[in-house]
Amino acid sequence: MSKNTFKPVFERTLSEQSDLIRPHVKKVQLENINRGLYNSYRDGRYKSNDVFIRRYKDHREVVKIDAATGYTKTLRTIK
C-alpha cells in the first residue's frame, strides 16, 4: 500500500509552509530583478516598521514609506 504524503497547506506548520513556498518566492524575485523591477524586504538593522530595502539589479535603496499616503522617501542608496 502506498503512503499518501500530500498534506494540505493549512494543516502544515509555518515552517513547513515556508519551506514549501521558498523556491517559488526565489524564482519570482529573480524574475522581478531580470525585468528591471525591484524586491522589497525588511532588514533587522532598521527598527522602524516603515523602513524597507528595495533591491534592484545594480543597487539597493533604503526607503521610508508612509502607509497612510503611500509617500516614499529614499533615505540611502547602496551600490
N, C-alpha and C positions, 0 to 999 in steps of 0.2 A: 504494500500500500504506500502511495506517495504522500509525503508530508506537505501540507499546504502552508507555504511560507508567506503568503500575502497577509499583510496587516494594514487595515485602513489607517489613513494618516491621522485621524483624530483619536485613534487608540495607541498611537506611538507617543513616547516621551518627547519632550522638547529637544533633547539631544538626538534622538532618532530622527525627528523631523528635520533638524538642522543638517544631519549627515545626508539625508535623502535629497535635500534641495541644493546643497552646496555646489555640486558640479554644474547645475543649471544656472545658478547665480554667477559663477565664474565665467561661464560661456556668454551670458548676456552682458556682463561687464566688459569683456574683451570686444564683443560686437559694438558696444557703445563707443569705446575708445577708437576702434578702427573706422567708425563712421564720423569721427570728429566731434562726438558728444563728450560728456563727462560723467563720472560716477561720484555720487555724494556719500559721505560717511562721517560718523562722529569719530573723534580722536580723544582718548583719555587725557591727553595733555591739556585740553581745553575744558574747564569745568562748567562753563556756561552752557545751558541747554540750547541756546540759539546760535552756537558756533559750529560750523561744519567744514569739512575739507571737500573741495571739488577737485577731482583728479582728472586731468586732461592727458593727452598723449605725451606732451612735451613739458608739462609743468603742473603744479598744484596751486590752488588758491585756498586761503583760509578766509571764510566768509561768515558774516553775521546776518541772519535772516529774521526779519520781523514777521512772526506767524500771522498776525492780525492783518497786516497790509501787504505782505509779500515783498516788501522792500529788502533789497540785498545790498550789503556794503562789503566790499573786498577789504579785508584787514591786512593781508600779506600775500605776496606771490612768491612761490618757492620754485626755483629752476631745477 
